[in-house]
C-alpha cells in the first residue's frame, strides 16, 4: 500500500482543499441551488443547458465529502440540490426529463432509463447526507414503481427510453445496478436486493458476450449485438465499472459474479490500457475504436483494481490500482486547482477545454475508494 498511500496523500488534499471549495462556489447556481453543467478552465460557470444526470451525480459527490474530511455545507448543498432536481426535472408521471436550460425551462421531455437510475442514486446519497433514509426511500420506491411500470420489458430487462422496444443498452442497466446496490446497503425494502440479483444476472447472461468475455454496449431485443458500430463497441471504462459493481454483488448473488468481474478486468487491462491509460472505446475484436482517453475510465480502473485486490489479495490488482491512480496526475495539472483536463488525445496531449461537472462523481468515487482501501489495510 505504500505507493497507493503516497498517491492518496496527494489526491485527498486536492479534493478537500481545492476541488470541493471550487465546485461548491463556482459549480452551483447561486440563484437556484442547481448545479451548473460545466466550468471553463478559468473556473467560470458556462451558460449551457443542464443534463438531468449532472444533479444527482453532484449530490452524490458532495454527500461523500465528510468521508474525506471536507467540512463545508454538505447538508445544505444536498438539500438545495435535490429540491432543484425534483422541481425542474420531475415530470407529472414521476419520471425525470432529460434536459432544461439555465432558467429551468424544459428542453427535452424524454425520460431515459439512465437518468432515472441516477435519480435513484441521488435519493440514496441525499438520504445519507441529510440523515433522512425513510423520507428518501419512500421517494425512491415510488420512482422504482414508475420505472417498473413504464420501462421494464417482458424479459426482465429495461427499455433505455419510452418506446425504444427494439434495443437494450448495457450502460443504463449498469447505473441502475449501482443505484440498487446503494439502496440495498441502506434501505429497508427487500426489492432492492432482488433488483441487484436480477440486474447482475442480466449482466452475466445477456450483456457479457460469451465470445469475447466482455460487456457490449448495445443489443437488439433478441440479445444479438445491435447492427453496425453500436453493436461492436466495447468500452474499457465500462468493463472496469461493471467489474467494480459485480464484485459488490457477492452479498446478494452467487460466487459466479467474482469470476465474471475478474474476466472483465482482464479484458480491460489487456486490450483497453494503452500507454498507461484506459482508452475510450474498442471494437469487439479489441482493436482501438477511439484512442482518446477521458479521465473517468481511469477512475473506474482504480476502483476495480482496489476492490479486486482487497477481495483476492493478489498483487497484480494492487499494481493495477497504483498505475490507475498515478495516471490521474496530468489530468489534474490545471491553471486553476480543483479543475481537470477531461480528455487525453491518442497522441498524448491533454485538451484545454471546458470541464464537465459530470466527471466529478467519478473522481470523488475513486478517491473515496482509495481512502477506504487504505483504512481496510491498516
HUURFEN-V508161 format. One record per residue. N is the residue number from 1. RES is the residue in three letters. D_CENTER is the distance of its C-alpha to the mean C-alpha in Angstrom with 2 decimals. Layout:
# HUURFEN-V508161
N;RES;D_CENTER
N;RES;D_CENTER
This chain:
# HUURFEN-V508161
1;UNK;25.05
2;UNK;27.25
3;UNK;25.34
4;UNK;21.97
5;UNK;23.76
6;UNK;25.01
7;UNK;21.62
8;UNK;20.30
9;UNK;23.43
10;UNK;22.47
11;UNK;18.80
12;UNK;19.24
13;UNK;22.07
14;UNK;20.22
15;UNK;17.49
16;UNK;20.14
17;UNK;23.01
18;UNK;21.60
19;UNK;18.04
20;UNK;18.13
21;UNK;21.69
22;UNK;21.04
23;UNK;18.07
24;UNK;19.84
25;UNK;22.89
26;UNK;22.06
27;UNK;18.64
28;UNK;20.05
29;UNK;22.76
30;UNK;25.76
31;UNK;27.41
32;UNK;24.90
33;UNK;22.23
34;UNK;19.51
35;UNK;16.95
36;UNK;17.86
37;UNK;16.02
38;UNK;17.15
39;UNK;19.55
40;UNK;22.21
41;UNK;22.82
42;UNK;25.54
43;UNK;23.18
44;UNK;24.46
45;UNK;22.43
46;UNK;22.84
47;UNK;24.03
48;UNK;21.60
49;UNK;20.45
50;UNK;17.39
51;UNK;14.65
52;UNK;13.81
53;UNK;10.02
54;UNK;10.80
55;UNK;12.69
56;UNK;10.69
57;UNK;7.87
58;UNK;11.01
59;UNK;12.58
60;UNK;9.98
61;UNK;10.46
62;UNK;14.17
63;UNK;14.45
64;UNK;13.75
65;UNK;16.47
66;UNK;19.38
67;UNK;18.16
68;UNK;18.65
69;UNK;21.76
70;UNK;21.20
71;UNK;23.91
72;UNK;23.12
73;UNK;23.15
74;UNK;19.97
75;UNK;21.63
76;UNK;22.94
77;UNK;19.79
78;UNK;17.90
79;UNK;20.95
80;UNK;21.61
81;UNK;18.04
82;UNK;17.92
83;UNK;21.49
84;UNK;20.82
85;UNK;17.92
86;UNK;20.14
87;UNK;23.23
88;UNK;22.18
89;UNK;19.62
90;UNK;20.84
91;UNK;23.51
92;UNK;26.65
93;UNK;25.57
94;UNK;22.60
95;UNK;19.82
96;UNK;17.90
97;UNK;19.00
98;UNK;16.93
99;UNK;18.57
100;UNK;21.15
101;UNK;23.16
102;UNK;23.50
103;UNK;26.15
104;UNK;24.14
105;UNK;26.03
106;UNK;24.32
107;UNK;23.77
108;UNK;22.06
109;UNK;22.67
110;UNK;20.66
111;UNK;18.47
112;UNK;15.53
113;UNK;14.01
114;UNK;10.54
115;UNK;11.54
116;UNK;13.25
117;UNK;10.37
118;UNK;8.68
119;UNK;12.29
120;UNK;12.66
121;UNK;9.84
122;UNK;11.54
123;UNK;14.80
124;UNK;14.00
125;UNK;13.10
126;UNK;16.27
127;UNK;18.24
128;UNK;17.86
129;UNK;18.38
130;UNK;21.37
131;UNK;22.73
132;UNK;22.94
133;UNK;21.58
134;UNK;24.33
135;UNK;23.85
136;UNK;20.15
137;UNK;20.38
138;UNK;23.16
139;UNK;21.14
140;UNK;18.24
141;UNK;20.96
142;UNK;22.51
143;UNK;19.41
144;UNK;18.93
145;UNK;22.58
146;UNK;22.30
147;UNK;19.42
148;UNK;21.66
149;UNK;24.62
150;UNK;23.41
151;UNK;20.75
152;UNK;21.54
153;UNK;23.63
154;UNK;26.66
155;UNK;25.24
156;UNK;22.43
157;UNK;19.66
158;UNK;18.38
159;UNK;19.23
160;UNK;16.62
161;UNK;18.89
162;UNK;22.31
163;UNK;25.00
164;UNK;22.97
165;UNK;24.67
166;UNK;25.19
167;UNK;21.67
168;UNK;18.86
169;UNK;15.44
170;UNK;13.17
171;UNK;9.77
172;UNK;10.21
173;UNK;11.66
174;UNK;8.79
175;UNK;6.76
176;UNK;10.30
177;UNK;10.75
178;UNK;8.00
179;UNK;9.91
180;UNK;13.15
181;UNK;12.73
182;UNK;12.25
183;UNK;15.36
184;UNK;17.22
185;UNK;17.21
186;UNK;18.68
187;UNK;20.15
188;UNK;23.62
189;UNK;23.36
190;UNK;23.71
191;UNK;21.92
192;UNK;18.50
193;UNK;19.62
194;UNK;21.17
195;UNK;18.03
196;UNK;16.24
197;UNK;19.28
198;UNK;19.51
199;UNK;16.08
200;UNK;16.35
201;UNK;19.79
202;UNK;18.71
203;UNK;16.48
204;UNK;19.53
205;UNK;22.16
206;UNK;20.85
207;UNK;17.71
208;UNK;18.73
209;UNK;21.76
210;UNK;24.68
211;UNK;26.34
212;UNK;23.74
213;UNK;21.68
214;UNK;18.45
215;UNK;15.91
216;UNK;17.05
217;UNK;15.31
218;UNK;18.08
219;UNK;20.98
220;UNK;24.04
221;UNK;24.78
222;UNK;27.12
223;UNK;24.25
224;UNK;25.66
225;UNK;23.48
226;UNK;23.57
227;UNK;26.33
228;UNK;26.05
229;UNK;23.30
230;UNK;20.50
231;UNK;21.68
232;UNK;22.03
233;UNK;18.65
234;UNK;16.78
235;UNK;13.72
236;UNK;13.78
237;UNK;10.17
238;UNK;9.45
239;UNK;12.39
240;UNK;11.02
241;UNK;7.66
242;UNK;10.04
243;UNK;12.52
244;UNK;10.77
245;UNK;10.27
246;UNK;13.79
247;UNK;15.32
248;UNK;14.39
249;UNK;16.17
250;UNK;19.55
251;UNK;20.77
252;UNK;20.72
253;UNK;21.31
254;UNK;23.93
255;UNK;23.96
256;UNK;23.20
257;UNK;19.43
258;UNK;19.92
259;UNK;22.03
260;UNK;19.68
261;UNK;16.68
262;UNK;19.07
263;UNK;20.21
264;UNK;16.81
265;UNK;16.65
266;UNK;20.20
267;UNK;19.57
268;UNK;16.77
269;UNK;19.11
270;UNK;22.30
271;UNK;21.54
272;UNK;18.36
273;UNK;19.19
274;UNK;21.91
275;UNK;23.70
276;UNK;21.34
277;UNK;18.03
278;UNK;15.67
279;UNK;16.63
280;UNK;14.83
281;UNK;16.63
282;UNK;19.55
283;UNK;22.06
284;UNK;22.69
285;UNK;25.59
286;UNK;23.18
287;UNK;24.82
288;UNK;22.74
289;UNK;21.70
290;UNK;19.94
291;UNK;20.85
292;UNK;19.01
293;UNK;16.15
294;UNK;13.38
295;UNK;12.16
296;UNK;8.46
297;UNK;9.80
298;UNK;11.99
299;UNK;9.57
300;UNK;8.25
301;UNK;12.01
302;UNK;12.93
303;UNK;11.04
304;UNK;12.47
305;UNK;15.77
306;UNK;16.15
307;UNK;15.70
308;UNK;17.88
309;UNK;20.39
310;UNK;20.63
311;UNK;21.25
312;UNK;23.58
313;UNK;25.11
314;UNK;25.34
315;UNK;25.81
316;UNK;24.11
317;UNK;20.66
318;UNK;21.55
319;UNK;22.69
320;UNK;19.50
321;UNK;17.57
322;UNK;20.35
323;UNK;20.14
324;UNK;16.42
325;UNK;16.90
326;UNK;20.09
327;UNK;18.62
328;UNK;16.86
329;UNK;20.34
330;UNK;21.32
331;UNK;18.13
332;UNK;18.94
333;UNK;22.61
334;UNK;23.01
335;UNK;26.03
336;UNK;24.43
337;UNK;22.78
338;UNK;19.37
339;UNK;18.28
340;UNK;17.03
341;UNK;18.00
342;UNK;15.04
343;UNK;16.85
344;UNK;19.28
345;UNK;21.77
346;UNK;23.24
347;UNK;26.31
348;UNK;24.58
349;UNK;24.69
350;UNK;21.97
351;UNK;21.87
352;UNK;23.17
353;UNK;21.26
354;UNK;19.68
355;UNK;16.53
356;UNK;13.55
357;UNK;12.32
358;UNK;8.84
359;UNK;8.43
360;UNK;9.61
361;UNK;6.61
362;UNK;5.77
363;UNK;9.54
364;UNK;10.18
365;UNK;8.21
366;UNK;10.21
367;UNK;13.33
368;UNK;13.33
369;UNK;13.11
370;UNK;15.92
371;UNK;17.91
372;UNK;17.72
373;UNK;18.83
374;UNK;21.65
375;UNK;22.74
376;UNK;22.80
377;UNK;24.91
378;UNK;27.35
